[in-house]
Amino acid sequence: MKTGQTFERLAAAFFEQNGFEILQRNWRTGRREIDLIVKKGNLIAFVEVKSASSKKYGHPANRVDERKVANLTKAAQQYLIDNKIEGCDLRFDVVTFVNGKLEHFPDAFPATD
């Protein structure tokens, strides 16, 4: 199993342990991908998972740059359209692993237009 898939699986388990339902894993639209889409009550969270063996080159959350945010936002909009979802609370989360330690950043960034 690839390292990225391992960390995505661990992130999914984290959300499940915290009462979320996993709606999608590795959801794609064109060239854009959302690692996890999770739901709890009226909240849908679009989750980006990043990992690093150390912080030598910076925290992995810093790799969620403007371009990545724009792509995640567009992919999330398409997911909502495709699944006819309206009226939910939405947020974008980042889950990172540094040396295997999970960090969760809920509502990590606002959606862009």
N, C-alpha and C positions, 0 to 999 in steps of 0.2 A: 504494500500500500504506500502511495506517495505521501510525503510529509505533510503537504497541504491538506490532503484528504483526512489524515489523522487528526490534525488540529481542527478542521471543520467538524469532524465527528465529535471531538471533545467539547467544542463550543455548543453543538446541538444538545449534547447531554447536559451541559450547564443550564441551557434554557429550559429543557424539560424538567430538570430538578427544581427550577424556579417557577414551575407552573405554566410554562408556555407550551403551545402546540406547534410542532414543526409543520409549516405549510408546504415549504419547498426547500430543496437543497440544490445548489448549483443551477438556479433558474437562469435560462438564457433567452435573450432576444437579440437577434443579429449577433454582433460581436461583443455585446455587453453581457455581463454575468453578475448575479447577486449570489453570494455564498450561501446565505440562509435567509429565509423569510419565516418569521415566527409570529404567533398571535397569542395574546392573553386578554380575555375579555374583549373590549372594544379597541384594543391597541394592536396595530400591526407594526412590527419592527423589521427593517431591512438591515441585514447584518453583514459587515465586511470583516473577514478573519485574516489577520496578519501574524506572522511568526518570525523570530530571529533567535539565533543561538546566543547572542549577546547584544548589548547596547553599544558596542564598539562603533557602529556606523549610525547611531541614533536610534531612537525608540521606533519600533515598527509602526506605531500609530501615525508617525510623521510621514509614512509612505502613502497615506490617504491624502493625496494632494488635490489641487483644484480640478484637474482633469478627471481624476477618479471620482470625486464628488459629483461632477457633472454627469459622468457616465452612470453612476449609481442612481442619481435622481431621474434621469431619462428612462432607465430600465425599470425603476419603481413605478413611474407614471404608466409605462406600458403594461406592467403587471396588473395595475389597478384597472386599466381599460379592458385588458383581455379577460379579466375575471369579474368584470362589472361590479367592482367594489366601490361603495360610496359611504360617507358618513362615519368612517373609522378614524380614530386618532392614529397618527402616523409618526414614526421617528426613524432615524438612522443611527444604528449602534456600530461600534467598532469593538471587536474582541481581539486582544493580542496575547501572544505567548512569547515570553522571553525565558529561555532556559526551561521551557515547559510550564512556567507559571502563568496562569490565566489572569488577565486584567480585562474588566468589562467597562467600556465607556458608553453608557446609555445616552441617547440624544447627542451624539458626538458632533454633529454638524447640521445646520439647517439645509433644507432642500434648495437647490438653485433652479432658476427658470431656464 
